[in-house]
Amino acid sequence: MNFLRGVMGGQSAGPQHTEAETIQKLCDRVASSTLLDDRRNAVRALKSLSKKYRLEVGIQAMEHLIHVLQTDRSDSEIIGYALDTLYNIISNDEEEEVDDVEEENSTRQSEDLGSQFTEIFIKQQENVTLLLSLLEEFDFHVRWPGVKLLTSLLKQLGPQVQQIILVSPMGVSRLMDLLADSREVIRNDGVLLLQALTRSNGAIQKIVAFENAFERLLDIISEEGNSDGGIVVEDCLILLQNLLKNNNSNQNFFKEGSYIQRMKPWFEVGDENSGWSAQKVTNLHLMLQLVRVLVSPTNPPGATSSCQKAMFQCGLLQQLCTILMATGVPADILTETINTVSEVIRGYQVNQDYFASVNAPSNPPRPAIVVLLMSMVNERQPFVLRCAVLYCFQCFLYKNQKGQGEIVSTLLPSTIDATGNSVSAGQLLCGGLFSTDSLSNWCAAVALAHALQENATQKEQLLRVQLATSIGNPPVSLLQQCTNILSQGDKIDRRGSKIQTRVGLLMLLCTWLSNCPIAVTHFLHNSANVPFLTGQIAENLGEEEQLVQGLCALLLGISIYFNDNSLESYKKEKLKQLIEKRIGKENFIEKLGFISKHELYSRASQKPQPNFPSPEYMIFDHEFTKLVKELEGVITKAIYKSSEEDKKEEEVKKTLEQHDNIVTHYKNMIREQDLQLEELKQQVSTLKCQNEQLQTAVTQQVSQIQQHKDQYNLLKIQLGKDNQHQGSYSEGAQMNGVQPEEIGRLREEIEELKNNQELLQSKLTEKDSVIENLKSSQTSGTNEQSSAIVPARDSEQVAELKQELATLKSQLNSQSVEITKLQTEKQELLQKTEVFAKSVEVQGETETVIATKTTDVEGRLSALLQETKELKNEIKALSEERTAIKEQLDSSNSTIAILQTEKDKLELEITDSKKEQDDLLVLLADQDQKILSLKNKLKDLGHPVEEEDELESGDQEDEDDESEDPGKDLDHI
């Protein structure tokens, strides 16, 4: 308030005393009048004075106007006047014209007044909540001024007002209803309000998005005519950018809501491309920027790739490529379309492959990549367009080894078109690399470097490229030609920056040689390259040349770090000695640091897009800055390392490579085992399914067999009853035309079938008994010649025999050792005896003493010989026992094989018997049918046939009847 008083006091040309008194009287009427009409007229009068006397009305009337909003809500007219008055006080919109001299001071003063009055208004948060509640009124005279006032508050003090709205219950939801208003002016101002509300506030952006903002905004854009619409479309697009930019949650919601598909009609611009109004250009520019927001390289990789996939599937990429190749498109739209296509395809293989297949509508058709590269190396094209084409080419090659190979292959001798009818991408790059335009040199060098990025194969392939420099001279390699141009320096007159060509070539060579020892060897093979680099680094040149010196130091450092020591004269150690003698290690590291300290280095490292205000700033490439950051430290270490440390490092590298190979081998083994495990799991699951099916089939067959048995028993009972009553019906049968021979024949067949069944049953019983005998013999522990030995028990007995045999062998070995010991002792005794005999002769002992000692020795010798003989006998017995055990084992194995063969035969016989039983059942079934037909004939002839009412008794009677003479009953016929 002190500020306002100071401003008011400082206004020399302020309002007259009469106007100040009038404003005071009007405020008193608003505060004290009891009649609504008086208060309404007073507020209307304040509104008319608020634009011209903004400061006085704001100071004296703001509190009264807020009170009106609180107490007179029932009258929409006075509410509308109060809101308009507050808007005039707070808003900074200047309608009156001011002189140029006073314009700046007036604008600053107006902004200060607006922010001060806004601060007073929102000091009480209830005022903002009151304003939000008034927006629910449908009356136009209330809603529209309320929208304008809230928008003005957000423009003045956005973060504070946003925070108040965020904590207000249903605050954002009330504002979202404005987009559904049928009155366009309120809807359009509602869009502007939401623009100010969502600016730089992620929480409000999420709430607005989940309040169905995307659906409503896209509907408005469609209703207004997409890119042909007016400024409302522009406002909606700006609001969409606010909601999506740097907001991963909203981007994901936009993609999953299938809203990307609704963007495709925006880019259907038609073939004639007539009528590109300024508004249409603005709208399309914002639409392209909105697409780039979704696929920006700064977004999370997963979110970007999913949006790229959706854009290809819905045809949005195809539509953008159509604009790219269309004619009559304004230059700024074409440039932005190229940038948009670049980021839609960047790092996504499917989109990159599609872009490689796009052809320009020319005759003959040319690939879009070739047409774009022609614009890049053409110095007459606009600078921003050339930058956009370079960015598109870089995005096409980003993480695209297939595309890199296709570009490099256009330079190889086997793929060059000898007829010259078509120009390839590689030829265009070479032409730009060696042209007299320094910007073309730089762009071509960077583009070619991206074709080699993180691709050792293409680095080696590019070494094969040969160039014909002039007629009659032999061709030189591309690597050699680059170094030749580099060594010429400023001798060639070029248009543009002095150092741009050399910087581009040095970046290309550094990218080419890094992580490629073969390329380093080719580079060092030219004896002029190393002296040139050391000479460039050692000179004391101006500031402009310091960057070239730093890049030369980087190239020389790469030649040391990635050197495989295959050239004797340029080994690592010799190159480091050369640096120490001619340059100095400290000076070399200082020159190397010039790169990262350059003012344009940090700018290029921020984002992938080459966005420069002018060609002079086009020095560094984004990917190259990452390479410098990676190599600067390791090159510094390599320069200071001794030869012994280099050897140790190489050994460590070899060890690590071997370790990596071993790890890779085991990973492959684990992968194969995982595959085998999966296959085995699938086989197990398949076998389980088959097992279940077979179990089901077995269960069904068992139930069918049981049914057949039941049927057989029933038929048996029926047959018994038929035989019981055969005598009573025989006479009638004969009388009604049934011959006794037929009945006798049927009985014989039945008897024969029964005999066959009994025979089969007896065979089955015999085989079952044989099987039981085999089982019992397997369980018994005896090992007689005729008994069967179970394989499991036999294996145990064999193990016991082997153990016993091992024990005997150990005993035999110990006894052999003992025998050997005794024999040794015997020899020693014999020697002692001889010595003793000689000593006795020398000493002259008596013959009696000698004879006694000799007898003792002979006794001991005979005892030892006897013991030796016993041991030999024992060894012989053990060997015989061992032979017997071995024979017993062999006989048991043969017995097992014989029994197994016999068991297999018995199982086959059992299977055959089961088949015979099945055949017998079939015959019985046929017989039952015949019996049933006979019964039916008997019934037809009028003979009663008893039903089944006896089970076991009928069966017994049936057997008794069968034991008598079959022709007995026929004697009564």
VONUDREN-551570 format. One record per residue (C-alpha): residue in one letter; x, y, z. Coordinates in steps of 0.5 Angstrom, whole numbers, plus 2048, in hexadecimal, padded with zeros to 3 digits. Layout:
% residues N
AXYZ...
This chain:
% residues 973
M800800800N806805801F8088037FAL8018057F8R80180C7FCG80880D7F9V80680C7F2M8008107F3G8048167F6G8098167F1Q8048177EBS80481E7E9A7FF81D7E4G7FA81A7E8P7F281A7E9Q7EF8217EBH7EC8227F2T7E58217EFE7E681A7ECA7EA8187F3E7E481A7F6T7DF8177F1I7E28107F2Q7E28117FAK7DA8137FAL7D980D7F5C7DD8087FAD7D980B800R7D28097FCV7D58027FAA7D6801802S7D0805805S7CA804800T7C4800802L7C18007FBL7C47FB7F6D7C38007F0D7C78057F4R7CD8007F5R7CD7FE7EEN7CD8057EBA7D38067EFV7D78007EDR7D58027E6A7D88097E7L7DE8067EAK7DF8017E4S7DF8077DFL7E480B7E3S7E98057E4K7EC8057DEK7EE80C7DEY7EF80D7E6R7F28067E7L7F68077EDE7F180B7F1V7EB8067F0G7F08017F1I7F28047F8Q7EB8067FAA7E68017F7M7E97FA7F7E7E77F87FEH7E07FB7FDL7E07F77F6I7E27F17F9H7DC7F27FFV7D77F27F9L7D97EC7F6Q7D87E97FDT7D17EC7FED7CE7ED7F8R7CF7E67F4S7C77E67F3D7C87EC7EES7CC7EA7E8E7CC7F17E5I7D07F47EBI7D47EE7ECG7D67EF7E4Y7D87F77E5A7DC7F57EBL7E07F07E8D7E17F47E2T7E47FA7E7L7E97F57EAY7EB7F37E3N7EC7FA7E1I7F07FB7E7I7F57F57E7S7F67F47E0N7FC7F77DCD7F87F87D6E7F97FF7D3E7F48027CEE7F68097CEE7FC80B7CAV80280E7CDD8088117CAD80E80D7C8V8128117CEE80D80F7D3E80C8087D1E8118047D5N8108087DBS8088077DAT8098007D9R80D7FF7DFQ8098037E4S8037FF7E1E8067F87E2D8087FA7E9L8007FD7EBG7FE7F67E8S8027F27ECQ8017F67F2F7F97F67F2T7FA7EE7F0E7FE7ED7F7I7F87F17FBF7F37ED7F8I7F67E67F9K7F87E8800Q7F27E5802Q7F17DE7FFE7EA7DF800N7E97E47FAV7EC7DF7F5T7E77D97F8L7E27DE7F7L7E47E07F0L7E47D87EES7DD7D77F1L7DA7DD7EDL7DD7DA7E7E7D77D47E8E7D27DA7E6F7D07D87DFD7CE7E07DEF7D27E37D9H7D37E97DCV7D67E67E2R7DA7E07DFW7DE7E47DAP7E07E97DEG7E27E47E3V7E67E07DEK7EA7E77DCL7EB7E97E3L7EE7E27E5T7F27E27DFS7F57E97E1L7F77E67E8L7FB7E07E5K7FE7E57E0Q8017E97E6L8027E47EBG8027DE7E8P8057D97EDQ8017DC7F3V7FB7DC7F0Q7FC7D57EDQ7FD7D27F4I7F77D57F7I7F37D27F1L7F67CB7F3V7F47CB7FAS7ED7CD7F8P7E87C87F8M7E67C67F1G7EA7CD7EFV7ED7CA7E9S7E67C67E7R7E27CC7E7L7E77CF7E2M7E77C97DDD7DF7CA7DDL7E17D07D9L7E37CC7D3A7DC7C97D2D7D97D07D2S7D47D17CCR7D67D87CBE7DD7D97C7V7DF7DF7CBI7DF7DC7D1R7E27D57CFN7E87D97CBD7E97DD7D1G7E97D77D5V7EF7D47D1L7F37DA7D3L7F17D97DAL7F47D27DAQ7FA7D47D6A7FC7D97DCL7FA7D47E1T7FE7CE7DER8047D27DDS80A7CF7E1N8067CB7E6G8067C37E5A8017C27EAI7FB7C67E7Q7FD7C37E0K7FC7BC7E2I7F57BE7E5V7F37C27DFA7F57BC7DBF7F17B77DFE7EB7BC7DFN7EB7BA7D7A7EE7C07D5F7F17BC7CFE7EB7BA7CCR7E87C17CDL7ED7C47C9L7EE7BF7C4D7E77C07C2I7E77C87C2I7ED7C77BDS7E97C27B9E7E37C77B9E7E77CD7B7G7EA7CA7B1N7F17C77B4S7F77CB7B0D7F27CF7ACG7EF7D27B3G7F07D87B6I7F37DB7BCV7EF7D67C1V7F37D07BEE7F97D47BFD7F77D57C7C7F57CE7C7L7FB7CB7C5I7FF7D07C9L7FB7CD7CFL7FD7C67CDQ8047C77CDN8037CA7D4L8007C37D6L8057BF7D2K80C7C27D2N8107BF7D8N80B7BB7DBN80C7B47DAS8057B27DDN8017B67D9Q8057B47D3N8047AC7D5F7FC7AE7D6F7FC7B17CFK7FF7AB7CCE7FB7A67CFG7F47AA7CES7F67A97C6Y7F67B17C5I7FC7B07C1Q7F87AD7BBR7F37B37BCM7F97B87BAK7FA7B57B3P7F47B97B0W7F87BF7B2F7FE7BE7ACE7F97BC7A6V7FB7C37A3G7F97C179CD7FD7C0795E7FB7C7793N7FE7CB799S7FB7D1797G7F97D679CW7FE7D67A1S7FC7DB7A6A8007DE7ACQ7FB7DB7B1K7FC7D47ADV8037D47ADT8037D67B5N7FE7D07B6L8027CB7B2H8087CD7B6L8057CC7BCM8037C67BAL8097C37B8Q80C7C67BFL8077C27C2V8097BB7BFR8107BD7C1V80E7BE7C8L80C7B67C8V8127B47C5S8187B87C8P81E7B57C9T81E7B87D0N8187B47D2P8197AD7D5P81B7A87CFG8157A37D1A8107A97D0T8137AB7CAS8147A57C6S80C7A37C8C80A7AA7C5Q80E7A87BFK80B7A27BEA8047A57BFM8067AA7B9F8087A57B4Q8027A07B5C7FD7A67B5G8007A97AEL8037AF7B1L80A7AE7AFQ8077AD7A8Q8037B37A8L80A7B77AAC80E7B47A5T8097B67A0I8097BD7A2L8117BC7A2M8117BB79BA80B7BF799T80C7C6794G80A7CD796V80B7CC79EP80E7D27A1A8157D27A3D8147D27ABI80E7CD7ABL8137C87A6T8197C97ABE8147C87B1T8127C27AEI8197BF7ADN81A7C07B4T8147BC7B6V8157B67B1S81C7B67B4E81A7B57BBV8147B07B9I8197AC7B6R81F7AD7BBG8217A67BEY81B7A27BCQ81D79D7B7V81679C7B3N8157A47B2Q81C7A47B0D81B79E7ABY8157A27A8F8187A87A7A81E7A57A3S8187A279FV8157A979DN8167AC796A8167B3794P8107B478ES8167B5789N8177B2782P81B7AD783P8197AC78BR81E7AE78FP81F7AC797A81D7B179CI8237B179FV8277B3799V8237B8797L8247BB79EL82B7BA79EM82B7BE797S8287C479BM82D7C37A1V8337C479CN8307C9798E8337D079BR82D7D4798Q8287D179CP8267D47A3F82A7D37A9V8257D07ADL8227CB7A8R8297C97A7C82A7C87AFA8237C47AFV8257BF7A9L82C7BE7ADY8287BC7B3C8237B87AFF8297B47ADQ82C7B37B4C8257B17B6F8257AC7B1L82C7A97B2Y82B7A97BAK82B7A27BDN82A7A07B6Q83079B7B3K82B7997ADG82B7A07ABQ8327A17ACG83479B7A8E83079E7A2I8337A47A2V83A7A27A3S83879D79DT8377A2798L83E7A4799L84179D797P84379C790S83F79678FT83879A790I83A7A078DD8367A2787A83B7A2781T8367A577CG8357AB780N82E7AB77FS82C7AC787V8307AF78CS8317AC793A8317AE79AG8387AC79BQ83A7B0794L8367B6797L83A7B679EC8417B579AG83F7BB796G83D7BF79CL8437BD79FF8487C079AS8447C6798T8467CD798D8417CF79DS8437CE7A4L83C7CD7A7S83B7C77A2N8417C47A4W83F7C47ABC8387C17AAA83B7BC7A6A8417BA7ABV83C7BA7B1A8377B67ACL83C7B17AAA83E7B07B2H8377AE7B4A8387A97AFL83D7A67B3Q83B7A77BAE83C7A17BEN83C79D7B8A8437997B7T8417957B1Q84079C7ADK84679F7B0E84A7997ACQ8467997A6L8477A17A5L84E79F7A5R84D79C79EV84A7A279BQ84F7A5795L84E7AC792A8517AE78BT8547B578CS8567B7785I8577B377FG85D7AF77EN85E7AF785P85D7A9789P8577A978EV8587AA795S8547A879BL84F7AC79FL8537AC7A5Q8597AF7A1Q8557B479EC8527B77A4T8597B77A7N85C7BB7A1I8567C07A1L8587C17A8S85F7C27A7Q85E7C77A2G85A7CB7A7D8597D27A5K85C7D279EI8567D079BD8517D679AR84A7D479DR8447D879EG8427D97A6S8467D77ACK84D7D67ACI84E7D17B1Q8477CD7AFT8497C97AAR84F7C67AEV84B7C57B5G8467C17B1L84C7BD7AEL84F7BC7B5M8487BA7B8L8477B57B2L84E7B27B3C84E7B27BBT8477AE7BAW84A7A97B5L8507A77B8S84D7A67BFN84C79F7C1C84F79D7BBP85679B7BBI8567997B3A8547A07B2V85A7A37B6T85F79E7B3H85D7A17ACF85D7A87AFL8647A77B2H8677A37ABN8677AA7A8S86D7AD7ABA86B7B47AAN8657B47AEV8697B47B5P86E7B97B4F8687BE7B1L8647BC7B8T86A7BE7BCG86C7C47B8Q8657C77B9I8657C57C0A86C7C87C2E86B7CF7BFN8687D57C2L8627D77BEG85D7DC7C0E8567DB7C3E8537D97BDE8587D37BCQ8587D17C3L8517CC7C1V8557C97BBQ85B7C87C0G8577C57C5L8537C07C0C85A7BE7BDA85C7BC7C4L8567B87C5L8577B57BEL85F7B37C0G85C7B17C7I8577AC7C3S85D7A97BFI8617A87C5Y85B7A57CAF8587A07C4N85F79E7C1D8607977C1N8687987C0S8687947B9L86C79A7B6E87379A7B9S8757A17B8Y86E7A37BBK86D79F7C1K86A7A27C7E8707A37CBK8747A77C5L86E7AB7C4K86E7AD7CBQ8757AF7CBL8747B37C5I86F7B77C8E8737B87CEK8797BA7CAR8767BF7C5I8707C17C9G8707BF7D0K86B7BB7D4E8687C17D8N8687C67D2F8647C07CEI85F7BF7D4E85E7C67D4K85D7C77CCL8587C17CDG8547C47D2F8537CA7CDI84D7C67CAS8487C57D0K84A7CD7D2H8477D07CCE8417D47CDL83D7D07C7Y83F7C97CAS83A7CA7D0R8357CC7CBA8357C67C6S8357C17CCQ82E7C47CFK82A7C17C9P82B7BC7C3Q8287C17BEP82D7C67BBN8297CC7BCF82E7D27BBP82C7DA7B9S8317DA7B4P8377D67B0E83C7D97B4Y83A7D57BAM8397CE7B7I8407CB7BAF83E7C57BED8397BF7BDH8357BD7C3E8387B57C2F83F7B87C2T83E7BB7C8K83D7B57CCL8437B27C8V8477B77CBK8447B67D2E8467AF7D2L84D7AF7CFE8507B57D2G8517B27D9V8547AB7D6I8587AF7D1T85B7B37D7K85D7AC7DBA8607A97D5I8657AF7D4Y8677AE7DBK8687A77DBS86E7A37DBS87079D7D6E86F7997DCE86879B7DED86679B7D6K8697937D6K8657927DDE85F7957DAE85F7917D3E86078B7D8V85A78D7DCK85678F7D5K8587887D3T8567857D9L84F7887D9E84E7867D2Q84F77F7D4H84B7807DAD8457837D5N84677E7D0I8457787D6V83F77C7D9T83C77D7D2H83E7757D1Y83A7747D7K8347787D6N8337757CFM83476E7D3I82F7717D8R82A7737D2E82B76D7CEQ8297697D5D82376E7D6L82176C7CFQ8217657D0L81E7657D7E8187697D4E8187637CFL81875E7D4K8137627D8Q80E7627D2Q81075A7D1V80E7597D8S80775D7D7T8067597D1L8077537D4K8037547DAC7FD7567D5Q7FE7507D1N7FE74C7D8E7F874F7DAQ7F574D7D3L7F77467D4Q7F57457DBT7EE7487D9A7EE7437D3V7F073D7D8T7EA73F7DDQ7E573F7D7Q7E87387D5V7E77367DCS7E07387DCQ7DF7357D5I7E272E7D7Q7DE72E7DEQ7D77307DAH7D972A7D5K7DA7257DBD7D37287DEQ7D07267D7Y7D37207D7N7D171E7DEL7CA7207DCL7CA71C7D5K7CD7167D9I7C77167DEQ7C27177D8L7C57117D5G7C470D7DBK7BD70F7DBD7BC70D7D4N7BF7067D5Q7BB7057DBH7B47067D7Q7B77037D1G7B36FD7D2S7AC7007D3Y7AD7047CDS7B06FF7C8E7AA6FB7C6G7A77027C4A7AD7047C1Q7AD6FE7BCM7A56FF7BBN7A77067B9G7AC7057B4V7B37057B8Q7B76FF7B7P7BA6FB7BCE7C16FB7B8E7C27027B9I7C17027C0G7C66FD7C1R7CB7007BDL7CA7077C1R7CB7037C7E7D17007C4E7D47077C2I7D37097C9E7D67037CCE7DC7047C8L7DC70B7CAK7DC70A7D1N7E27047D0N7E670A7CDQ7E570E7D2E7E77097D8L7ED7077D4L7EF70F7D3Q7ED7107DBS7F270A7DCK7F770D7D8L7F77137DBT7F77107E2E7FD70C7E1K8007137DED7FE7167E4S8017117E9V8087117E5I8087197E6E8067187EDN80C7137EEL8117177EAK80F71D7EFS80F7187F5S8167167F3Q81971D7F2T81771F7F9S81A7197FCG8217197FET8237127FBN8287127F6E82670A7F3Q8277087ECS8207087EAS81E70E7EFA81D7157ECI82171B7EEV81E7227EEP8227277EBA82272C7F1R8247267F6D8297237F1S82C72A7F1E82D72A7F8Q8307237F9V8357257F3A83772B7F7E8387267FDL83C7217F9K8407277F6Q84172A7FDE843723800L8487227FAA84B7297FCT84C727803L84F720801K8547247FCS856729802Q858723806L85B720800N85F7267FFS861727807Q86371F807S868720801V86B726804E86C72280AI86F71C806T874721803K87672480AL87771D80CQ87B71B806T87F721807E88071F80EK88371880CQ88871B807E88A72080DL88B71A811L88F71680CQ89471B80BK89471C813T896714813E89B71580EV89E71B812F89D717818A8A1711816K8A7715813S8A771881AV8A771181DE8AD70F819V8B171581AQ8B0715822G8B170D822E8AB70B825T8A9704826E8A5700821T8A06FE826V89E706827I89E70781FA89970081ET894703824K89470A821T89370781AT88D70281CD88A70881FV88A70C819E888706815G88270581AR88070C819L88170B811S87C705811A877709815L87770E810L87770A80AQ87170680DE86D70D80FT86F70F808K86C709805E865709809L865711807K86570E7FFN860709801E85B70E804I85D7137FEK85B70D7F9A85570C7FDL8537137FCS8547137F5E85070D7F4E84A7107F8R84B7177F4T84A7137EEA84470F7F0I8417167F3K8427187ECE83F7127E8Q8397137EDL83871A7EBD8387187E4S8337137E5S82F7177E8N82F71D7E3S82E7177DET8287157E2I82571C7E2A82671D7DBI8227167DAL81D7187DFQ81C71F7DCT81B71C7D5E8167177D8K81271D7DBD8127207D4K80F71A7D1L80A7197D6E8087207D6L8077207CEE8037197CFI7FF71D7D4T7FD7227CFD7FB71D7CAS7F771A7CFK7F37217D0K7F27217C9E7EF71A7C9Q7EB71C7CED7E97227CBD7E771E7C5L7E37197C9L7DF71F7CCV7DE7217C5L7DB71A7C3L7D771A7C9A7D47207C7D7D271D7C0Q7D07177C4D7CB71B7C8Q7C871F7C2K7C77187BFI7C37167C6L7C071C7C6S7BD71B7BFL7BB7147C1K7B77177C7N7B471C7C3K7B27167BEL7AF7127C4K7AB7187C6D7A97197BFL7A67117BFG7A27137C5H7A770F7CAP7A87137D1V7AF7157D3E7B07167DAE7B471D7DCE7BA71D7E0D7B871C7E7E7BD7177EAL7C57187EAE7C97137EDS7C470E7EDG7C370E7E6D7CA70E7E4Q7CB7087E9E7C57057E5D7C87067DFE7CE7027E0D7CA6FC7E3D7C66FC7DCE7CC6FD7D8S7CF6F77DCE7CA6F27D9D7C96F07D2P7C76F57CEG7C26F17CAK7BE6EF7D0D7B96F47D0L7B86F37C8D7B66EC7C9H7AF6EF7CCI7AE6F37C5
